[in-house]
Amino acid sequence: MSSALLKFTPYQWLVVAILATLQFTIILDFMVLSPLGAQLLAELSITTTQFGLVVSAYAFSAGISGILAAGFADRFDRKILLLFFYAGFIVGTLLCGIAPTYSFLMMARIVTGIFGGVIGSIAFAIITDLFPLEMRGRVMGFVQMAFAVSQIMGLPVGLYFANLFDWHAPFLLIVGISIPMFFLILLRLKPVTLHLALQKDQSAFSHLLATVSKPRYLQGFLGTILLSTGGFMLMPFGSTFSINNLGVTFDQLPIIYLVTGVCSMIAGPLIGRLSDSIGSIKVFTIGSILTIIIVVIYCNFGVTPLWIIILMSVLMFVGITSRMISSTALVSGIPAPADRGAFMGVNASISQISGGIASGIAGMIVHQAADGHLENYPLLGYVVAGTMVVAIGLMYNIHRMVKGNAN
């Protein structure tokens, strides 16, 4: 069926808006830590390895939580699960906003990860339940706009308040946004329960074990590992690299995020529509090739004019956005309806755990010299590019599998 014939209903538009805004708060909570890296290294007197561990703490706790919750994910109304974990996420973010020490911050990130890391999988399960495969590229395009909006609005505002007050302010800002969102979900999202009728009479552990042992699901999990590795390796030290290696000032950093965010926000829905029309695998391949080229060039830069940095950042984010939208649409076609919650939960956990490992490895590859300069960043770029090359082949196999199941 042509994607042009599939139109969103008013309620589907509402669901897309709710989930996109929800993702905005979750993503902003994670992404805001990266541009705060330079401040945290100085104010808390920590090393790059310790900062990598702070990022990893969220990822590991989210991964473990997701696996534990996956067995139950298809046994409850998805709306109830969403509200429960979102409430915990708000509490964890509040703890980050009042953290006085490195140890307290580490604990707060663990709490936030336990709850926040599960929310994305619940949201994607809802999308898979409510939207057919032929519409998911566009849905993912709008939901992934949360990344761009977090840059356009969230990160510049967060950095502004961080510079005006201190690094705690962005987390308190996220809490202020999240509380109204909680009540919007409570009042406007309908129960999502159709999957309950498909459940077999088995324990949560048996359901989880059955999900992780299916060969076709394992391909999806392996693809997620490769996709997570690149992003988690580059993201934690992005702002520190810009300031100490590229010559960007603290005042210029929000400008970079703003411009790249605007371009990514415009590109998201267009890429989603393109994914539905020409095929997700084509969009993924093109986006991957673009990202590989830009990453290798960007990571070898020294002090660079601001306009070149902005141009390269825009191209990189367009490539990354293309990979995220198309791969998410592809992977969503793998699980059977009765396994969607469990599959998405395990998949999100694998993403977080592999990302946490990648972040920790990045912290060991990259070293900060006495003058603040980050060393070995080009090596990091080559490692990321290598994982992207392998991911292209794996996602092609997933595309063939999903296409075969559809036929």
C-alpha positions as CSV (number, residue, x, y, z in Angstrom):
1,M,0.0,0.0,0.0
2,S,1.3,3.5,-0.8
3,S,2.3,5.5,2.2
4,A,0.4,8.5,0.6
5,L,-2.9,6.6,1.3
6,L,-2.2,6.2,5.0
7,K,-3.3,9.3,6.9
8,F,-3.0,10.0,10.6
9,T,-6.2,10.2,12.6
10,P,-6.6,13.1,15.0
11,Y,-5.9,10.8,17.9
12,Q,-2.8,9.4,16.2
13,W,-1.5,12.9,15.8
14,L,-2.2,13.5,19.5
15,V,-0.2,10.3,20.4
16,V,2.7,11.4,18.2
17,A,2.7,14.8,19.9
18,I,2.6,13.2,23.4
19,L,5.4,10.7,22.7
20,A,7.6,13.3,20.9
21,T,7.3,15.6,23.9
22,L,7.9,12.8,26.3
23,Q,11.1,11.8,24.3
24,F,12.2,15.4,24.4
25,T,12.4,15.4,28.2
26,I,14.1,12.0,28.3
27,I,16.6,12.8,25.6
28,L,17.3,16.3,27.1
29,D,18.1,14.7,30.5
30,F,20.7,12.5,28.8
31,M,22.1,15.0,26.3
32,V,22.5,17.9,28.7
33,L,25.2,16.0,30.5
34,S,27.6,16.1,27.5
35,P,27.7,20.0,27.1
36,L,28.1,20.3,30.9
37,G,31.2,18.0,30.7
38,A,33.7,20.9,30.7
39,Q,32.0,22.5,33.8
40,L,31.8,19.2,35.6
41,L,35.4,18.3,35.0
42,A,36.4,21.6,36.6
43,E,33.8,22.1,39.3
44,L,33.9,18.5,40.7
45,S,37.6,18.0,40.0
46,I,37.0,14.8,38.1
47,T,38.9,13.1,35.3
48,T,37.6,12.2,31.8
49,T,37.4,8.6,32.9
50,Q,35.2,9.6,35.9
51,F,33.0,11.7,33.7
52,G,32.7,8.7,31.3
53,L,31.5,6.6,34.3
54,V,28.8,9.2,35.2
55,V,27.5,8.8,31.6
56,S,27.8,5.0,31.9
57,A,26.0,4.9,35.2
58,Y,22.8,6.0,33.6
59,A,23.3,3.5,30.7
60,F,24.1,0.5,32.9
61,S,21.2,1.1,35.3
62,A,18.8,1.7,32.5
63,G,20.0,-1.5,30.8
64,I,19.6,-3.7,33.9
65,S,16.2,-2.2,34.7
66,G,15.0,-2.7,31.1
67,I,15.9,-6.4,31.2
68,L,14.1,-6.9,34.6
69,A,11.0,-5.1,33.3
70,A,10.9,-6.8,29.9
71,G,9.3,-10.0,31.1
72,F,6.3,-7.9,32.5
73,A,6.2,-5.4,29.7
74,D,3.4,-7.2,27.7
75,R,1.3,-8.0,30.8
76,F,0.1,-4.5,31.7
77,D,-1.6,-1.6,30.1
78,R,1.3,0.3,28.4
79,K,-0.1,3.6,29.7
80,I,0.1,2.5,33.3
81,L,3.7,1.4,32.8
82,L,4.6,4.7,31.1
83,L,3.2,6.7,34.0
84,F,5.0,4.6,36.6
85,F,8.4,4.9,35.0
86,Y,8.0,8.5,34.1
87,A,7.3,9.4,37.7
88,G,10.5,7.7,38.8
89,F,12.4,9.5,36.1
90,I,11.2,12.9,37.4
91,V,12.4,12.0,40.9
92,G,15.8,10.9,39.6
93,T,16.2,14.1,37.6
94,L,15.3,16.1,40.7
95,L,18.1,14.3,42.6
96,C,20.5,15.3,39.8
97,G,19.4,18.9,40.2
98,I,20.3,19.0,43.9
99,A,23.5,16.8,43.8
100,P,26.2,18.4,45.9
101,T,29.0,15.9,45.1
102,Y,30.3,13.5,42.4
103,S,29.1,10.5,44.4
104,F,25.6,11.9,44.9
105,L,25.5,12.7,41.2
106,M,26.5,9.2,40.3
107,M,23.7,7.8,42.6
108,A,21.2,10.2,41.0
109,R,22.1,9.2,37.5
110,I,21.6,5.5,38.5
111,V,18.1,6.3,39.8
112,T,17.3,8.3,36.7
113,G,18.5,5.5,34.5
114,I,16.5,2.8,36.3
115,F,13.3,4.6,35.4
116,G,14.2,6.7,32.3
117,G,15.9,3.9,30.4
118,V,12.6,1.9,30.2
119,I,10.4,4.8,28.9
120,G,11.7,4.8,25.4
121,S,10.9,1.1,24.9
122,I,7.4,1.6,26.2
123,A,6.9,4.5,23.8
124,F,8.1,2.5,20.8
125,A,5.9,-0.4,21.8
126,I,2.9,2.0,21.8
127,I,4.0,3.2,18.4
128,T,4.2,-0.3,17.0
129,D,0.8,-1.2,18.5
130,L,-1.0,1.9,17.1
131,F,0.7,2.5,13.7
132,P,1.2,0.0,10.8
133,L,4.7,-0.5,9.4
134,E,4.0,1.7,6.4
135,M,3.5,4.7,8.7
136,R,6.3,4.2,11.2
137,G,9.0,6.1,9.2
138,R,7.0,9.3,9.5
139,V,6.1,8.6,13.1
140,M,9.7,8.0,14.0
141,G,10.6,11.1,12.1
142,F,8.4,13.2,14.3
143,V,9.3,11.4,17.5
144,Q,13.1,11.7,16.7
145,M,12.5,15.4,16.3
146,A,12.9,15.4,20.1
147,F,16.6,15.2,19.6
148,A,16.6,18.3,17.4
149,V,14.2,20.2,19.6
150,S,16.3,19.4,22.7
151,Q,19.1,21.2,20.9
152,I,17.1,24.1,19.6
153,M,15.3,24.9,22.9
154,G,16.6,22.6,25.6
155,L,20.4,22.6,25.3
156,P,20.9,26.3,24.6
157,V,18.5,27.3,27.5
158,G,20.1,24.6,29.7
159,L,23.6,25.9,28.9
160,Y,22.4,29.5,29.5
161,F,21.1,28.7,32.9
162,A,24.1,26.6,33.7
163,N,26.4,29.5,32.9
164,L,24.1,31.9,34.7
165,F,23.7,29.8,37.8
166,D,25.6,26.4,37.8
167,W,25.4,22.9,36.3
168,H,22.4,21.9,38.5
169,A,20.0,24.3,36.8
170,P,19.3,22.3,33.6
171,F,18.2,19.3,35.5
172,L,15.7,21.4,37.6
173,L,14.5,22.9,34.3
174,I,13.7,19.4,33.0
175,V,11.8,18.6,36.1
176,G,9.7,21.7,35.6
177,I,8.8,20.5,32.0
178,S,8.2,16.9,33.0
179,I,5.6,17.4,35.7
180,P,3.0,18.9,33.3
181,M,3.8,16.2,30.8
182,F,3.0,13.5,33.4
183,F,-0.5,14.9,33.8
184,L,-1.0,15.3,30.1
185,I,-0.3,11.6,29.6
186,L,-2.6,10.7,32.6
187,L,-5.5,12.7,31.2
188,R,-5.3,12.4,27.4
189,L,-3.6,9.1,26.5
190,K,-6.0,6.2,26.2
191,P,-5.2,2.8,27.6
192,V,-3.1,0.6,25.3
193,T,-4.3,-3.0,26.1
194,L,-4.9,-4.9,22.8
195,H,-1.7,-6.9,23.3
196,L,-3.0,-8.3,26.5
197,A,-5.4,-10.7,24.6
198,L,-2.4,-12.2,22.8
199,Q,-0.5,-13.3,25.9
200,K,0.2,-16.9,26.6
201,D,-0.1,-18.4,30.1
202,Q,3.6,-18.3,31.0
203,S,5.7,-16.6,33.6
204,A,7.4,-13.3,33.1
205,F,10.8,-15.1,33.1
206,S,9.6,-17.6,30.5
207,H,8.4,-14.8,28.3
208,L,11.7,-13.0,28.7
209,L,13.7,-16.1,28.0
210,A,11.6,-16.9,24.9
211,T,12.1,-13.4,23.6
212,V,15.9,-13.3,23.9
213,S,16.3,-16.8,22.5
214,K,14.6,-16.3,19.1
215,P,17.2,-16.1,16.3
216,R,15.4,-13.4,14.4
217,Y,15.2,-11.2,17.5
218,L,19.0,-11.7,18.1
219,Q,19.8,-10.0,14.8
220,G,17.8,-7.0,15.9
221,F,19.7,-6.9,19.2
222,L,23.0,-7.2,17.5
223,G,22.1,-4.3,15.2
224,T,21.2,-2.2,18.2
225,I,24.6,-2.9,19.8
226,L,26.4,-1.5,16.7
227,L,24.1,1.5,16.4
228,S,24.5,2.4,20.1
229,T,28.3,2.1,20.1
230,G,28.9,5.1,17.7
231,G,26.6,7.6,19.4
232,F,27.7,6.8,23.0
233,M,31.4,7.0,22.0
234,L,31.2,10.5,20.5
235,M,28.5,12.2,22.5
236,P,30.1,12.4,26.0
237,F,33.1,14.4,25.0
238,G,31.6,16.4,22.2
239,S,31.5,19.8,24.0
240,T,34.9,19.2,25.6
241,F,36.4,18.5,22.2
242,S,34.8,21.6,20.7
243,I,36.1,23.9,23.4
244,N,39.6,22.5,24.0
245,N,40.5,21.2,20.5
246,L,38.4,23.2,18.0
247,G,38.7,26.5,19.7
248,V,35.0,27.0,20.4
249,T,34.1,29.3,23.3
250,F,31.5,28.6,25.9
251,D,29.4,31.4,24.4
252,Q,29.6,29.9,20.9
253,L,28.7,26.4,22.0
254,P,24.9,27.1,22.2
255,I,25.0,28.6,18.7
256,I,26.4,25.3,17.3
257,Y,23.6,23.3,19.1
258,L,21.0,25.8,17.9
259,V,21.9,25.7,14.2
260,T,22.3,22.0,14.0
261,G,19.1,21.5,16.0
262,V,17.1,23.6,13.6
263,C,18.4,21.8,10.6
264,S,17.8,18.4,12.3
265,M,14.3,19.4,13.2
266,I,13.5,20.3,9.6
267,A,15.2,17.1,8.3
268,G,13.5,14.7,10.7
269,P,10.0,14.6,9.2
270,L,11.4,14.7,5.7
271,I,13.7,11.8,6.4
272,G,10.8,9.9,7.9
273,R,8.6,10.4,4.9
274,L,11.5,9.5,2.6
275,S,12.0,6.3,4.7
276,D,8.4,5.3,4.1
277,S,8.5,6.1,0.3
278,I,11.9,4.8,-0.9
279,G,12.6,2.3,1.9
280,S,14.3,2.5,5.3
281,I,17.3,0.5,4.2
282,K,18.2,3.0,1.5
283,V,17.9,5.9,3.8
284,F,20.0,4.1,6.5
285,T,22.8,3.3,4.0
286,I,22.9,6.9,2.6
287,G,22.9,8.3,6.2
288,S,25.6,5.9,7.3
289,I,27.9,6.7,4.5
290,L,27.5,10.5,5.1
291,T,28.1,10.1,8.8
292,I,31.2,8.0,8.3
293,I,32.8,10.6,6.1
294,I,32.0,13.5,8.4
295,V,33.0,11.7,11.6
296,V,36.5,10.8,10.2
297,I,37.0,14.4,9.0
298,Y,35.6,16.1,12.1
299,C,37.6,14.1,14.6
300,N,40.8,15.1,12.9
301,F,40.1,18.8,13.1
302,G,42.3,21.2,15.1
303,V,41.4,24.8,15.8
304,T,38.7,25.5,13.1
305,P,36.6,28.5,12.0
306,L,33.1,28.4,13.6
307,W,31.2,28.3,10.3
308,I,33.0,25.1,9.2
309,I,32.3,23.5,12.6
310,I,28.6,24.4,12.3
311,L,28.5,23.0,8.7
312,M,30.1,19.8,9.7
313,S,27.9,19.4,12.7
314,V,24.8,19.9,10.6
315,L,25.9,17.3,8.1
316,M,26.8,14.9,10.9
317,F,23.5,15.2,12.6
318,V,21.5,14.8,9.4
319,G,23.4,11.6,8.8
320,I,22.8,10.4,12.4
321,T,19.1,11.3,12.2
322,S,18.8,9.4,9.0
323,R,20.3,6.3,10.7
324,M,18.2,6.6,13.8
325,I,14.8,7.0,12.0
326,S,15.3,4.4,9.4
327,S,16.9,1.8,11.7
328,T,14.1,2.2,14.4
329,A,11.5,1.8,11.7
330,L,13.2,-1.4,10.5
331,V,13.8,-2.9,13.9
332,S,10.2,-2.2,14.9
333,G,9.1,-4.7,12.2
334,I,10.9,-7.6,13.8
335,P,8.9,-8.6,16.9
336,A,5.5,-10.4,16.8
337,P,2.6,-8.4,18.4
338,A,2.6,-10.6,21.5
339,D,6.3,-9.9,22.1
340,R,6.6,-6.2,21.3
341,G,6.9,-4.9,24.8
342,A,9.5,-7.5,25.8
343,F,11.4,-7.1,22.6
344,M,11.5,-3.3,22.9
345,G,12.5,-3.5,26.6
346,V,15.3,-5.9,25.9
347,N,16.4,-3.9,22.9
348,A,16.4,-0.7,24.9
349,S,18.4,-2.4,27.6
350,I,21.0,-3.7,25.1
351,S,21.2,-0.2,23.7
352,Q,21.9,1.3,27.1
353,I,24.3,-1.4,28.3
354,S,26.3,-1.4,25.0
355,G,26.3,2.3,25.0
356,G,27.5,2.4,28.5
357,I,30.4,0.1,27.6
358,A,31.2,2.2,24.6
359,S,31.2,5.4,26.7
360,G,33.5,3.8,29.2
361,I,35.8,2.7,26.4
362,A,35.7,6.2,24.9
363,G,36.8,7.6,28.3
364,M,39.8,5.2,28.2
365,I,40.7,6.0,24.6
366,V,40.5,9.8,25.0
367,H,42.9,11.5,27.4
368,Q,42.9,15.2,28.5
369,A,46.3,16.8,28.5
370,A,47.4,19.4,31.1
371,D,46.3,22.3,28.8
372,G,42.9,20.7,28.3
373,H,43.5,19.3,24.8
374,L,41.8,16.0,24.2
375,E,44.2,13.4,22.8
376,N,43.4,10.3,20.7
377,Y,40.2,11.8,19.4
378,P,41.0,10.8,15.8
379,L,41.4,7.2,16.9
380,L,37.9,7.4,18.5
381,G,36.5,8.6,15.2
382,Y,38.0,5.7,13.3
383,V,36.6,3.2,15.8
384,V,33.1,4.8,15.4
385,A,33.4,4.7,11.6
386,G,34.3,1.0,11.7
387,T,31.2,0.1,13.7
388,M,29.0,2.0,11.2
389,V,30.4,0.1,8.2
390,V,29.6,-3.3,9.9
391,A,26.1,-1.9,10.8
392,I,25.2,-1.3,7.2
393,G,25.6,-5.0,6.4
394,L,23.7,-6.1,9.4
395,M,20.8,-3.8,8.8
396,Y,20.5,-5.0,5.3
397,N,20.0,-8.5,6.6
398,I,17.3,-7.2,9.0
399,H,15.6,-5.5,6.1
400,R,15.5,-8.7,4.1
401,M,14.1,-10.6,7.2
402,V,11.4,-8.0,7.8
403,K,10.5,-7.9,4.2
404,G,10.2,-11.7,4.1
405,N,8.0,-11.7,7.1
406,A,5.7,-9.1,5.6
407,N,5.3,-11.2,2.4
